[in-house]
């Protein structure tokens, strides 16, 4: 993967959408880097700017200040495939796929010229799904199955960075554990980076080697997971208080 770097990125509310009590700035001079193969968790309360930041990284949102660099080169406004191959898995898993598509149709989105049925079957088996699901409509799948289909799509697209935006929220503990183990296994095989956006500190620590804490649109801590207990940031200490 190419190195992704955000330098003093600022994002303001659209004046038409802003309410009387909402702050005018969503993100305030945020600087963040993600390297090849790195596993990073972005933590913060609701409204802290986590999802906005993920949309900026994936090219779905513009910025109002600062710059985004990919391997030291400024990211284009309409990013080309060659700059950064990024896949997203959303909290609302139903919005991650076209509900009218079959599982094969979802995978064909990133492999439009692939006609070998076995390639698609192998992809499903790689993410722990039965190949019998290949021609099933997405509306007939469970939330956990759709999340795995999205991961299979990212693997098929040879994604360099996968962003999970609160994607574990709708899963029970068993499915969450299974998905964590799957990601660890796939990462060993494919060496992609992933960014996990969550408010769950236990999930973040089990999945990621680095933790970034966002509060009120600003990064208040950026540290290795095994060093987080030494953080002096008040917000981080509050998160860990129940586990002390």
C-alpha positions in Angstrom: 0.0 0.0 0.0 1.0 3.6 -0.6 1.4 5.7 2.5 -1.5 7.9 3.3 -0.9 11.2 5.2 -3.4 13.8 6.3 -1.8 17.2 7.2 -3.7 19.7 9.3 -7.0 18.7 7.7 -10.0 20.9 8.5 -13.6 20.2 7.6 -16.4 22.7 8.3 -20.2 22.2 8.4 -22.2 23.0 5.4 -23.9 26.3 6.2 -27.2 25.0 5.0 -27.0 22.0 7.3 -25.6 23.7 10.4 -28.0 24.0 13.4 -27.9 26.8 16.0 -26.1 24.7 18.6 -23.8 22.8 16.3 -20.1 23.7 16.1 -19.0 25.3 12.8 -16.0 23.0 12.5 -16.2 19.2 12.3 -12.5 18.5 12.1 -9.8 20.9 13.3 -6.3 20.6 11.8 -6.2 16.8 12.0 -2.9 15.1 11.1 -2.8 11.4 10.6 -0.8 8.9 8.7 -1.4 5.2 7.8 1.4 3.1 6.4 1.3 -0.2 4.4 0.0 -3.1 6.4 -0.8 -0.9 9.5 -3.8 -1.6 11.6 -5.3 1.5 13.1 -8.3 2.1 15.3 -10.0 5.5 15.3 -12.0 6.0 18.6 -14.2 8.7 19.8 -17.7 9.6 21.0 -20.7 10.1 18.7 -20.3 13.5 16.8 -16.5 13.6 17.2 -15.9 13.5 13.5 -14.9 9.9 13.0 -17.2 9.1 10.1 -16.4 12.4 8.4 -12.7 11.6 8.6 -13.3 8.1 7.1 -15.2 9.7 4.2 -12.4 12.1 3.6 -9.8 9.3 3.6 -11.9 7.3 1.1 -12.5 10.3 -1.2 -16.2 10.7 -0.5 -15.8 14.1 1.3 -13.8 17.2 0.4 -11.7 19.1 2.8 -11.8 22.9 3.7 -8.2 23.2 4.8 -4.9 21.2 5.0 -3.8 18.6 2.5 -3.9 14.8 1.9 -0.8 13.1 0.5 -0.4 9.7 -1.0 3.2 8.7 -1.1 4.1 12.3 -0.7 1.9 13.4 -3.7 -1.2 15.6 -3.2 -4.4 13.6 -3.5 -6.5 14.6 -6.5 -10.0 15.9 -5.9 -11.4 13.1 -7.9 -8.9 10.4 -6.8 -7.8 7.9 -9.5 -7.8 4.2 -8.8 -4.0 4.2 -8.9 -3.6 6.7 -6.1 -5.2 4.6 -3.4 -7.4 1.5 -3.6 -9.7 1.9 -0.6 -12.8 -0.2 0.4 -15.4 0.7 3.0 -17.6 -1.5 5.2 -20.3 0.6 6.8 -22.2 0.4 10.1 -25.5 -0.1 8.1 -24.3 -3.2 6.3 -27.4 -3.1 4.1 -26.1 0.1 2.5 -22.8 -1.6 1.8 -24.3 -3.7 -1.0 -27.0 -3.3 -3.7 -29.9 -5.3 -2.2 -31.1 -6.3 -5.7 -27.7 -8.0 -6.4 -26.8 -11.6 -5.8 -23.6 -12.2 -3.9 -21.9 -12.9 -7.2 -23.2 -9.6 -8.6 -21.6 -7.8 -5.6 -18.2 -9.4 -6.3 -18.6 -8.7 -10.1 -18.6 -5.0 -9.3 -14.8 -5.2 -8.7 -14.2 -8.1 -11.1 -16.4 -7.2 -14.1 -14.4 -9.3 -16.6 -14.1 -12.4 -14.4 -16.2 -15.3 -15.8 -14.7 -18.2 -13.9 -17.3 -19.4 -11.4 -14.6 -21.1 -9.3 -12.8 -17.8 -8.6 -16.0 -16.4 -6.9 -16.5 -19.6 -5.0 -12.9 -19.5 -3.7 -13.4 -15.9 -2.6 -16.4 -16.9 -0.5 -14.6 -19.8 1.1 -11.7 -17.5 1.9 -13.9 -15.4 4.1 -15.7 -18.4 5.7 -18.8 -18.4 3.6 -20.4 -21.4 1.7 -20.0 -21.2 -2.0 -23.7 -22.1 -2.1 -24.5 -18.5 -1.3 -23.0 -17.3 -4.6 -26.3 -16.9 -6.4 -28.4 -15.8 -3.4 -29.9 -12.3 -3.2 -28.2 -10.1 -0.6 -31.6 -9.4 1.0 -31.6 -13.1 2.1 -28.3 -12.9 4.0 -27.7 -12.1 7.7 -25.7 -9.1 8.8 -22.7 -11.2 9.5 -22.8 -12.8 6.1 -23.1 -9.4 4.3 -20.1 -8.1 6.3 -18.1 -11.1 5.0 -19.3 -10.5 1.4 -18.0 -6.9 1.7 -14.6 -8.2 3.0 -14.5 -10.7 0.1 -15.2 -7.8 -2.3 -12.4 -5.8 -0.8 -10.0 -8.8 -1.1 -11.1 -9.3 -4.8 -10.4 -5.6 -5.5 -7.0 -6.0 -3.9 -7.8 -3.1 -1.5 -4.8 -1.5 0.0 -6.9 0.0 2.8 -10.2 -1.3 4.2 -12.2 1.1 6.4 -14.7 -0.4 8.9 -17.0 2.4 9.9 -18.7 1.0 13.1 -19.1 -2.2 11.1 -19.1 -4.4 14.1 -22.0 -2.7 15.9 -24.7 -4.9 14.6 -22.9 -8.2 15.2 -23.2 -10.3 18.4 -20.1 -11.3 20.4 -19.6 -14.6 18.6 -19.8 -13.1 15.1 -17.6 -10.2 16.2 -14.9 -12.6 17.5 -15.2 -14.7 14.2 -14.8 -11.5 12.1 -11.7 -10.4 14.2 -10.1 -13.8 13.6 -10.9 -13.7 9.9 -9.4 -10.2 9.5 -6.2 -11.3 11.3 -5.9 -14.3 9.0 -6.6 -12.4 5.8 -4.2 -9.7 6.7 -1.4 -12.3 7.0 -2.2 -13.4 3.5 -2.8 -10.0 1.8 -0.9 -7.4 3.9 -3.6 -4.7 3.5 -4.0 -1.9 6.0 -7.2 -1.4 7.8 -8.8 1.4 9.8 -11.4 0.5 12.4 -13.7 3.3 13.4 -15.4 2.5 16.7 -16.2 3.7 20.2 -15.5 0.2 21.6 -12.0 0.3 23.3 -11.9 -3.5 23.8 -12.6 -4.2 20.1 -10.0 -1.6 19.1 -7.3 -3.2 21.3 -8.0 -6.7 20.1 -7.9 -5.7 16.4 -5.4 -2.9 16.0 -1.7 -2.2 16.8 -2.3 1.5 17.0 -5.0 3.7 18.6 -6.0 7.2 17.5 -8.5 9.1 19.8 -10.7 11.8 18.3 -12.7 14.2 20.4 -14.6 17.4 19.4 -12.9 17.2 16.0 -9.4 17.0 17.3 -6.9 14.1 17.8 -6.1 14.0 21.5 -3.9 10.9 21.4 -2.1 8.7 18.9 -0.2 5.8 20.3 0.6 2.1 20.1 -2.0 -0.2 21.6 0.5 -1.6 24.1 1.4 1.9 25.3 -2.1 3.3 25.7 -2.2 2.7 29.5 0.5 5.4 29.8 -1.5 8.1 28.0 -2.0 11.3 30.0 -5.0 12.5 27.8 -8.0 12.9 30.0 -10.4 11.4 27.5 -8.3 8.3 27.1 -8.1 7.8 30.8 -11.8 8.1 31.1 -12.3 5.4 28.5 -10.0 3.0 30.4 -11.3 3.8 33.9 -13.9 0.9 33.8 -11.1 -1.6 33.1 -8.6 -0.5 35.8 
